[in-house]
Amino acid sequence: MKWFTQPPSYPVQIRHILKTFDFQRVAESMEQMGWQWREEGVPKVNQLEETAVYLLGLVTQAENPMMEAMTGGFRAFYFEPPARFRRGVLALSFEVASYVYGEEEG
């Protein structure tokens, strides 16, 4: 991450993420895996985008730095900024599998 200048406002970051993130690739991957949301089939690209906006909105409203929100494979992150900046940086990912050592099964 480049911390030489103040990160842009959260709405600007969200618009950039939506423009840059490959939602079509996510939809195609979900289709290939047979991954459905709420037994309604694979979501359309616009539904994926709406979910991303919702999650990114959640983390920008949080007071807890390094907060994350997730659902349906998406994970939105808020990264705390260095002390000299007011805003952190947002990130969005789509996860197929993950594991943290020591996680309890079930």
Residue pairs with C-beta under 8 A, 6 or more apart in sequence:
1 79
1 89
3 81
3 82
3 85
6 85
6 86
6 87
7 13
7 81
7 85
7 87
7 88
7 89
8 16
8 87
9 87
10 56
10 60
10 87
10 90
13 56
13 89
13 90
14 53
14 56
14 57
14 60
14 90
17 52
17 56
17 90
17 91
17 92
18 49
18 52
18 53
21 52
21 92
23 45
23 48
23 49
23 52
24 45
26 48
26 73
26 94
27 42
27 43
27 44
27 45
27 48
29 35
29 94
29 96
30 36
30 42
30 43
30 73
31 42
33 96
34 42
35 42
35 73
36 42
37 43
37 47
37 72
43 51
43 72
48 74
51 71
51 72
51 74
52 74
52 76
52 92
55 69
55 70
55 71
55 74
55 75
55 76
55 92
56 76
56 90
56 92
58 69
58 76
59 67
59 68
59 69
59 76
59 77
59 78
59 90
60 78
60 90
62 78
65 78
65 79
65 80
65 88
66 77
66 78
66 79
66 80
67 77
67 78
68 75
68 76
68 77
68 78
69 75
69 76
70 76
70 95
73 94
73 95
73 96
74 92
74 93
74 94
74 95
75 92
75 93
75 94
75 95
76 90
76 91
76 92
77 90
77 91
77 92
77 93
78 88
78 89
78 90
79 88
79 89
79 90
79 91
80 88
81 87
81 88
81 89
